[in-house]
Amino acid sequence: MSNPGLPPESCAGCGGRTPPRTTDAVDDRAVEKVIYAVPGVPWEMREMVAGTVLRDLAARSANATVIRSRVLRTWGQSESGLAELLADRITALDAVGNPTIAFLASGIEGIKVRVTAKADSDDGALAMLDDEESRLRRLLGELVFGIDDESMEHVVLALLERSGLTFAVAESVTGGLIASRLVAVPGASRSFRGGVVSYASQTKFDLLGVPPGPVVTAECAEAMASGVRRIMGADVGAAVTGVAGPDEAEGRPVGTVCMAVDVGGDVSSFELRLPGRRQQVREFACITLLNFVRTKLDV
């Protein structure tokens, strides 16, 4: 957000003009200062910071240290659980101070483990990140599904394409959220055949061939997964059904979710209890089902 009290040349991102300099007395020494005024529009701000401000700061700095970060995306363990798994490694890194590890719970994007390294050069920092990533992958195993900007849907679609398989999904509790996330990925049509939002019980019975009866069950999820695979002509079918709230359903508490995956007729399912309110349950169900598909494909 620009400051109307500053002249135009005070914006480091505008036309490459040098920001004005001011001095202040600290222990009788002149200290040079610089002010950067950038737009409040996020994408414009990021471009100016990356293209001008950071370069200018680097040029002004007497310290040539390079700082780089890498994010390992995980799912299947809580933030506290990850901290326990990595406790010894975190202690070892705390003793040396570089690199460092931090956690960020990001809902439908998973729990992120950010590694930050400092070195004298880009190559040095990247080498440290490569080494630490290898260590963390050995400790966390299949909990790590991607790095940096790789979302769960990116990873699942890449696995499907690599295997030459097509995919379809039947959604109840998530109401189309999974299909929406998948089609947001460029090139999704190469593997994703489509989805069915079978929100009403009767739709499950009539369209997907689910036997009449309770629908918040693993058996219902299995029938949904096989049904959507059949009607979409896909190699892999997946399904999710459950209770998002705010009220119980079929005597099942809020957060109860059942999901299944059918890979060429080989059907697997499980039931779990997800935390949070309605939207959180739906988002956690989305990433959990896609992670279930990932584990079935990544063999």
C-alpha positions as CSV (number, residue, x, y, z in Angstrom):
1,M,0.0,0.0,0.0
2,S,1.6,3.3,-1.1
3,N,2.0,6.2,1.2
4,P,0.7,9.5,-0.2
5,G,3.2,11.4,1.9
6,L,6.1,10.0,-0.1
7,P,7.2,11.3,-3.5
8,P,6.9,9.0,-6.5
9,E,10.6,8.2,-6.6
10,S,10.3,6.6,-3.1
11,C,8.8,3.5,-4.7
12,A,11.6,1.0,-5.4
13,G,9.4,-1.0,-7.7
14,C,8.4,1.9,-9.9
15,G,10.6,2.4,-13.0
16,G,13.7,1.2,-11.1
17,R,14.3,4.5,-9.4
18,T,16.4,4.5,-6.3
19,P,14.6,5.0,-3.1
20,P,15.4,8.1,-1.1
21,R,17.9,7.8,1.7
22,T,17.6,9.2,5.2
23,T,20.1,9.1,8.0
24,D,19.7,8.9,11.7
25,A,22.2,9.4,14.5
26,V,23.2,6.2,16.3
27,D,26.3,6.5,18.5
28,D,27.3,9.6,16.5
29,R,27.4,7.5,13.3
30,A,25.2,8.1,10.2
31,V,23.0,5.1,9.5
32,E,21.6,4.8,6.0
33,K,17.9,3.8,5.8
34,V,15.6,3.0,2.9
35,I,11.8,2.9,2.6
36,Y,10.1,0.6,0.0
37,A,6.5,1.5,-0.8
38,V,4.8,-1.3,-2.9
39,P,1.1,-1.9,-4.0
40,G,-1.4,-3.5,-1.7
41,V,-2.6,-5.8,-4.6
42,P,-0.9,-9.1,-3.7
43,W,0.4,-10.2,-7.1
44,E,1.8,-6.7,-7.9
45,M,3.4,-6.5,-4.5
46,R,5.0,-10.0,-4.9
47,E,6.4,-9.1,-8.4
48,M,7.9,-5.8,-7.1
49,V,9.4,-7.4,-4.0
50,A,10.9,-10.3,-6.0
51,G,12.0,-8.2,-8.9
52,T,13.3,-5.0,-7.2
53,V,13.2,-4.9,-3.4
54,L,15.1,-8.1,-2.7
55,R,17.7,-7.4,-5.3
56,D,18.2,-3.9,-3.9
57,L,18.4,-5.2,-0.3
58,A,21.0,-7.8,-1.4
59,A,23.1,-5.1,-3.1
60,R,23.0,-2.9,0.0
61,S,23.8,-5.8,2.4
62,A,27.4,-6.4,3.5
63,N,26.4,-10.0,4.3
64,A,26.3,-12.3,1.3
65,T,24.4,-15.1,3.1
66,V,21.8,-16.8,0.9
67,I,18.6,-18.1,2.6
68,R,16.5,-20.8,0.9
69,S,13.5,-22.8,2.0
70,R,11.8,-26.0,0.9
71,V,8.4,-27.3,2.1
72,L,7.7,-31.0,2.5
73,R,3.9,-31.6,2.4
74,T,2.6,-34.3,4.6
75,W,-0.7,-36.0,5.4
76,G,-1.7,-38.8,7.7
77,Q,-0.2,-37.5,11.0
78,S,-1.0,-34.6,13.3
79,E,1.3,-31.7,13.8
80,S,2.2,-32.9,17.3
81,G,2.7,-36.4,15.8
82,L,5.2,-35.1,13.3
83,A,7.0,-33.2,16.0
84,E,7.4,-36.5,17.9
85,L,8.7,-38.3,14.9
86,L,11.2,-35.6,14.2
87,A,12.1,-34.8,17.8
88,D,15.6,-36.2,17.7
89,R,16.4,-34.5,14.4
90,I,15.0,-31.2,15.6
91,T,17.2,-31.4,18.7
92,A,20.2,-32.0,16.6
93,L,19.5,-29.1,14.3
94,D,18.8,-26.8,17.3
95,A,22.3,-27.5,18.5
96,V,23.9,-26.2,15.3
97,G,21.2,-23.7,14.2
98,N,21.3,-24.4,10.5
99,P,19.2,-25.6,8.8
100,T,16.0,-25.1,10.7
101,I,12.6,-26.9,10.7
102,A,9.1,-25.4,11.2
103,F,5.6,-26.8,11.0
104,L,2.5,-25.2,9.5
105,A,-0.9,-26.9,9.6
106,S,-2.7,-25.9,6.3
107,G,-6.0,-27.7,6.3
108,I,-6.9,-29.1,2.9
109,E,-3.3,-28.5,1.8
110,G,-1.9,-30.8,4.4
111,I,0.7,-30.2,7.2
112,K,3.8,-28.5,5.9
113,V,7.3,-29.1,7.2
114,R,9.4,-26.1,6.1
115,V,13.2,-26.5,6.0
116,T,15.2,-23.3,5.8
117,A,19.0,-23.2,5.1
118,K,21.6,-20.5,5.1
119,A,24.8,-20.6,3.1
120,D,27.3,-18.5,1.2
121,S,25.8,-19.4,-2.2
122,D,22.7,-20.8,-3.8
123,D,24.4,-24.0,-4.5
124,G,25.4,-24.4,-0.9
125,A,21.9,-23.7,0.4
126,L,20.3,-26.1,-2.1
127,A,22.8,-28.8,-1.2
128,M,21.8,-28.4,2.5
129,L,18.1,-28.6,1.5
130,D,18.7,-31.7,-0.6
131,D,20.5,-33.4,2.3
132,E,17.9,-32.5,4.9
133,E,15.0,-33.5,2.6
134,S,16.5,-36.9,2.2
135,R,16.9,-37.2,6.0
136,L,13.3,-36.2,6.6
137,R,11.9,-38.5,3.9
138,R,13.6,-41.4,5.6
139,L,12.1,-40.5,8.9
140,L,8.6,-39.7,7.7
141,G,8.2,-42.2,4.9
142,E,4.9,-42.1,2.9
143,L,3.6,-39.3,5.1
144,V,5.4,-37.0,2.6
145,F,3.3,-36.6,-0.5
146,G,5.0,-33.7,-2.2
147,I,7.2,-30.6,-2.0
148,D,6.6,-26.9,-2.3
149,D,3.6,-26.3,-4.6
150,E,2.7,-29.9,-5.2
151,S,-0.8,-30.3,-3.9
152,M,-2.3,-33.8,-3.2
153,E,-4.4,-33.6,-6.4
154,H,-1.3,-32.8,-8.4
155,V,0.4,-35.8,-7.1
156,V,-2.5,-38.2,-7.6
157,L,-3.1,-37.0,-11.2
158,A,0.6,-37.4,-11.9
159,L,0.6,-41.0,-10.5
160,L,-2.5,-41.8,-12.6
161,E,-1.0,-40.5,-15.8
162,R,2.3,-42.2,-15.1
163,S,0.4,-45.5,-14.7
164,G,-1.8,-44.9,-17.7
165,L,-4.9,-45.2,-15.5
166,T,-8.2,-43.3,-15.6
167,F,-10.1,-42.1,-12.5
168,A,-13.6,-41.3,-11.3
169,V,-15.0,-40.3,-7.9
170,A,-18.3,-40.5,-6.2
171,E,-18.9,-37.9,-3.5
172,S,-21.5,-37.5,-0.8
173,V,-20.2,-35.6,2.2
174,T,-17.7,-33.6,0.1
175,G,-20.4,-32.5,-2.4
176,G,-18.1,-32.1,-5.4
177,L,-15.1,-30.6,-3.6
178,I,-12.8,-33.5,-4.7
179,A,-13.8,-33.2,-8.4
180,S,-13.4,-29.4,-8.2
181,R,-9.9,-29.7,-6.8
182,L,-8.9,-32.2,-9.5
183,V,-10.1,-30.2,-12.4
184,A,-8.3,-27.1,-11.2
185,V,-5.1,-28.9,-12.1
186,P,-4.0,-28.3,-15.8
187,G,-4.1,-31.5,-17.8
188,A,-6.5,-33.2,-15.4
189,S,-8.6,-34.5,-18.4
190,R,-5.9,-36.9,-19.4
191,S,-6.7,-39.1,-16.4
192,F,-9.9,-37.8,-14.7
193,R,-13.1,-39.2,-16.3
194,G,-15.6,-37.3,-14.0
195,G,-17.5,-37.5,-10.8
196,V,-20.9,-38.1,-9.3
197,V,-22.3,-36.0,-6.4
198,S,-24.6,-38.6,-4.9
199,Y,-25.7,-36.5,-2.0
200,A,-29.1,-38.0,-1.5
201,S,-29.4,-41.6,-0.4
202,Q,-31.8,-42.4,-3.2
203,T,-29.2,-41.2,-5.8
204,K,-26.7,-43.6,-4.3
205,F,-29.2,-46.5,-4.7
206,D,-30.6,-45.6,-8.2
207,L,-27.4,-44.3,-9.9
208,L,-24.5,-46.1,-8.3
209,G,-26.1,-49.4,-7.4
210,V,-25.7,-49.1,-3.6
211,P,-27.9,-51.6,-1.8
212,P,-30.7,-49.9,0.2
213,G,-29.8,-49.3,3.8
214,P,-27.6,-47.1,5.9
215,V,-25.3,-44.9,3.8
216,V,-22.7,-43.9,6.4
217,T,-20.9,-47.2,6.2
218,A,-17.7,-48.6,4.7
219,E,-19.9,-51.0,2.7
220,C,-21.8,-48.1,1.1
221,A,-18.5,-46.4,0.2
222,E,-17.3,-49.6,-1.4
223,A,-20.4,-49.8,-3.5
224,M,-20.2,-46.2,-4.5
225,A,-16.5,-46.6,-5.6
226,S,-17.3,-49.6,-7.7
227,G,-20.5,-48.0,-9.1
228,V,-18.8,-44.8,-10.2
229,R,-15.9,-46.8,-11.7
230,R,-18.4,-48.8,-13.7
231,I,-20.6,-46.0,-15.0
232,M,-17.6,-43.8,-15.9
233,G,-15.6,-46.6,-17.5
234,A,-12.6,-45.8,-15.3
235,D,-9.8,-47.9,-14.1
236,V,-9.9,-46.5,-10.6
237,G,-13.0,-45.5,-8.6
238,A,-13.0,-43.7,-5.3
239,A,-15.9,-42.7,-3.0
240,V,-16.6,-40.9,0.3
241,T,-19.7,-40.7,2.5
242,G,-20.1,-39.4,6.0
243,V,-21.5,-36.9,8.4
244,A,-20.3,-33.3,8.2
245,G,-22.7,-31.9,10.7
246,P,-24.0,-29.9,12.4
247,D,-26.3,-32.8,13.4
248,E,-25.7,-36.6,13.7
249,A,-27.0,-38.9,10.9
250,E,-28.0,-42.5,11.2
251,G,-26.9,-42.4,14.8
252,R,-23.3,-41.7,13.6
253,P,-21.6,-38.7,15.3
254,V,-20.4,-35.6,13.3
255,G,-17.1,-36.2,11.7
256,T,-17.7,-39.9,10.9
257,V,-16.4,-40.5,7.3
258,C,-16.2,-43.7,5.3
259,M,-14.2,-44.0,2.1
260,A,-13.2,-46.6,-0.4
261,V,-11.0,-47.1,-3.5
262,D,-11.6,-49.6,-6.3
263,V,-8.6,-50.3,-8.4
264,G,-9.6,-52.7,-11.2
265,G,-12.0,-54.5,-9.0
266,D,-9.7,-54.7,-5.9
267,V,-11.7,-52.8,-3.3
268,S,-10.4,-51.3,-0.1
269,S,-12.2,-49.2,2.5
270,F,-11.9,-47.7,6.0
271,E,-13.8,-45.5,8.4
272,L,-12.5,-42.7,10.5
273,R,-13.6,-39.8,12.7
274,L,-12.4,-36.4,11.5
275,P,-12.2,-33.3,13.8
276,G,-13.6,-29.8,13.3
277,R,-16.8,-28.2,12.1
278,R,-18.7,-28.8,8.8
279,Q,-16.2,-27.2,6.4
280,Q,-13.2,-28.7,8.1
281,V,-14.7,-32.2,8.0
282,R,-15.4,-31.8,4.2
283,E,-11.9,-30.5,3.5
284,F,-10.2,-33.2,5.6
285,A,-12.3,-35.9,3.9
286,C,-11.2,-34.5,0.5
287,I,-7.4,-34.7,1.2
288,T,-7.8,-38.0,3.1
289,L,-9.5,-39.8,0.2
290,L,-7.0,-38.5,-2.3
291,N,-4.2,-39.6,-0.1
292,F,-5.9,-43.1,0.1
293,V,-5.9,-43.2,-3.7
294,R,-2.2,-42.1,-3.7
295,T,-1.2,-44.9,-1.4
296,K,-3.0,-47.4,-3.6
297,L,-1.3,-46.2,-6.7
298,D,2.2,-45.4,-5.4
299,V,3.4,-49.1,-5.0
